[in-house]
């Protein structure tokens, strides 16, 4: 029975994904699902002893998944995104758990119910918007419905391989637009209802932990007890990721099991009344944690298991697991796109299907606690490994040590913190004590993450590798599907297939390639040579706490399997070019640094903490550096104490296959002064994000590019790229590409041909 349940759940999820990708066929999916539902019922009634009903049931589940996925993607006349670009008044409720202090204001998600476009024209609204209120503090917001007036704008995410997929996240959250307003544009419309008061209570519990325990220890303790990453620095997030402990900050099955066990210990487990009480308290805990997909998955699993115990029936965990997956995807088909949802189910599946056999095969390990801990960790890791590599391109080599040594202590602190929230008087002291023990655990996490080779980068592998991997797991740990001989042959064939596909991907010779990353209103590019060297030119930089180095460039490098940057070159020290440099150098080894002839900006000074003085090169005009077959020529380099655009370095990077011209933020005056030194280039990184005051006709005539790439942010306040600049580029015969429209742009120099790809539209070529 477990096999049929697993097949049905897998087909429903696969159908859901197909429906999301091809939503235009919703009517076809729905009609076919109805047809096969009738056939399934008929076969079950008239031919109950055959496999016909089972086959029809499996097809029915797949079609139901397709219908659910495509239905979730259907547009609606009430969608608030239909009013993008208009000034509107939006009515709705603040999602209190999303209230966050930001630089120069407060942000939150508004759950929209209605909007007004002018006069008395009210319309029903569907969807959520992200609102930023300038110069406002979190404490200024109270529960209840509000109205906010402003221009509704589209959501602008980054489209880069390896990075957080904001488009999928927006879909899952129902986010359809954004608005930035002053506090005067907000108006309180109604009193808080019972749900608002509950979430205020939940916020109060979070604040009780963070107010009692200062710093990151409090933020981590709060995240462990109630879920979330608020208050964590980039370094701490990275440390938890590298050590494979990020799961402890997301409320999951482990948390539910801990809380359930603690409640049963207190309440007792002798009758149905006690079990119902535990279930109600677990439901309350799930709500307090924000009710995300992994939380509800864990609750459903725990609830059915406890219900089975309460009725004195053995709960079949495999069937419960599959039923939970289908129920959650029926509730929100778009949760399938969430990496947390996928990893949560994969890890739980490992504990259900792999752990029991693994425990038996590890009988030689003593003592029992070590064997149990190792088997649990290994089972979860084996099941989730492909998804971890697919989403994060990093393999932790210290995860076993971290999970076995640190997680048990962290789980004790979770119980202590939750108990502290429940106790009226002594609770604060209990939370404070948990915070004291939290700090050494944080130090241990940081120590493990800082070990040499704590994690290795794994390039993006073909999907076939992961399919073969799961077939291999099924062969090794499912005796119902394979005989002993078939297990060995299947595992050997799958292993060989994975090795061949991975080796082809990793060791296949690559052409001279340049990647222009999507970093918003900034510049960042990666040049990969045929000799395997990696050159970064500029690192982007945005206002606020978003670090383009650690959040965009490093994931991009991991996606490509890059472990080291041979040369980091900065055109000048402005934040939109150097802001991510320190974040990059903190996480990835940088061999050499090429700096402009200017006084180091604040961003460059941060970068210098990670670079040895003897590895710093000066971008003096006329200087030439080589990396194998690759030649880096500094064609022009201004001198400035102010670190402005006038000190921008113009450099040409060449290989026999082609050449790229980088121009920083050079304006027309710099271009004209350097025009005589400019050599033709196949690809031009357009100066100053396509400003009308750059890309002069004489300069373009000298450069004579075939491709011109503009690195620019969507809807930027500068009006870049300028219409005149684009026209001049096109008149010069260049094909113009823009990162705001295309996401990351990849250009390959292949046997004299230029081939370019957009990550937004050509993901399969990255």
Beta strands, then each sheet from edge to edge (+ up, - down):
strand 1: 87-102
strand 2: 105-116
strand 3: 122-124
strand 4: 128-134
strand 5: 145-151
strand 6: 175-182
strand 7: 186-188
strand 8: 394-396
strand 9: 455-457
strand 10: 512-516
strand 11: 524-528
strand 12: 534-539
strand 13: 564-569
strand 14: 589-595
strand 15: 597-598
strand 16: 616-618
strand 17: 624-627
strand 18: 630-637
strand 19: 639-640
strand 20: 649-655
strand 21: 658-662
strand 22: 683-685
strand 23: 707-710
strand 24: 735-738
strand 25: 745-750
strand 26: 753-758
sheet 1: 3+ 2- 1+ 5- 7+
sheet 2: 3+ 2- 4+ 6+
sheet 3: 8+ 9-
sheet 4: 16+ 14+ 13+ 12+ 11- 10+ 25- 26+
sheet 5: 15+ 19+
sheet 6: 17+ 18- 20+ 21- 22- 23- 24-
end
